[in-house]
Amino acid sequence: YPVPPRVRYEGNVDCYNPIKQHLLYLRPMKSKQTLGILFTIVGAIGLAVGVLSIFNKGMAFGQNPWGVAIIGGIFFLTGMGLMRTVGR
């Protein structure tokens, strides 16, 4: 088997961290950006469906259209806030 690469940490401690070497490991900023995009898309869809179902009955998947619109707005604003803070 190949020898795993060593990761250097503060204090000149040389150790192997298998979690950071995993293929599905996302750095904190990358996961924040991914969640921001996901929340924004889901929120925009929920907000659009909610607002359209307030005026056209029967589009909100059997739920209260005001509830769908409010939850969509919350998800949308959360996603926008996450994406805004990624660049800092």
C-alpha positions as CSV (number, residue, x, y, z in Angstrom):
1,Y,0.0,0.0,0.0
2,P,1.2,3.5,-0.7
3,V,2.3,5.6,2.3
4,P,-0.2,8.3,3.1
5,P,0.9,11.9,2.8
6,R,1.8,13.8,5.9
7,V,0.0,17.0,6.9
8,R,2.0,19.7,8.7
9,Y,0.2,21.5,11.6
10,E,1.1,24.4,13.9
11,G,3.8,23.6,16.4
12,N,5.9,21.6,13.9
13,V,3.8,18.5,14.7
14,D,3.9,16.1,11.7
15,C,0.9,13.8,11.6
16,Y,-1.5,12.1,9.3
17,N,-5.2,13.2,9.3
18,P,-7.3,10.6,7.4
19,I,-10.4,12.9,7.4
20,K,-8.7,15.7,5.6
21,Q,-7.4,13.2,3.0
22,H,-10.9,11.8,2.2
23,L,-12.3,12.5,-1.2
24,L,-15.6,13.9,0.1
25,Y,-14.0,16.2,2.6
26,L,-15.1,19.8,2.0
27,R,-13.1,22.7,3.4
28,P,-15.3,25.0,5.7
29,M,-15.6,27.8,3.1
30,K,-16.4,25.4,0.3
31,S,-19.2,23.8,2.3
32,K,-20.5,27.2,3.4
33,Q,-20.7,28.2,-0.3
34,T,-22.4,25.0,-1.3
35,L,-25.0,25.3,1.4
36,G,-25.6,28.9,0.5
37,I,-26.2,28.0,-3.1
38,L,-28.5,25.1,-2.1
39,F,-30.5,27.2,0.4
40,T,-30.9,30.0,-2.2
41,I,-32.2,27.7,-4.9
42,V,-34.6,25.8,-2.6
43,G,-35.7,29.1,-1.1
44,A,-36.3,30.7,-4.5
45,I,-38.4,27.7,-5.6
46,G,-40.4,27.7,-2.4
47,L,-40.9,31.4,-2.5
48,A,-42.1,31.3,-6.1
49,V,-44.4,28.3,-5.5
50,G,-45.8,29.9,-2.3
51,V,-46.5,33.3,-4.0
52,L,-48.0,31.7,-7.0
53,S,-50.3,29.5,-4.9
54,I,-51.5,32.4,-2.9
55,F,-53.1,33.8,-6.1
56,N,-53.7,30.4,-7.9
57,K,-55.2,27.8,-5.5
58,G,-53.8,24.3,-5.4
59,M,-50.1,24.7,-6.3
60,A,-48.5,24.5,-2.8
61,F,-48.3,20.7,-2.6
62,G,-51.3,20.4,-0.3
63,Q,-49.8,22.8,2.2
64,N,-50.8,26.3,3.3
65,P,-49.5,28.7,0.6
66,W,-48.5,31.3,3.2
67,G,-46.4,28.8,5.1
68,V,-44.6,27.7,1.9
69,A,-43.9,31.4,0.9
70,I,-42.6,32.2,4.4
71,I,-40.4,29.2,4.6
72,G,-39.1,29.8,1.1
73,G,-38.3,33.4,2.1
74,I,-36.4,32.2,5.1
75,F,-34.4,29.7,3.1
76,F,-33.7,32.3,0.4
77,L,-32.5,34.9,2.9
78,T,-30.4,32.4,4.7
79,G,-28.7,31.2,1.5
80,M,-28.0,34.8,0.4
81,G,-26.5,35.6,3.8
82,L,-24.3,32.5,3.6
83,M,-23.1,33.4,0.1
84,R,-22.5,37.0,1.1
85,T,-20.1,36.0,4.0
86,V,-18.1,33.5,2.0
87,G,-15.8,36.2,0.4
88,R,-14.8,37.6,3.8
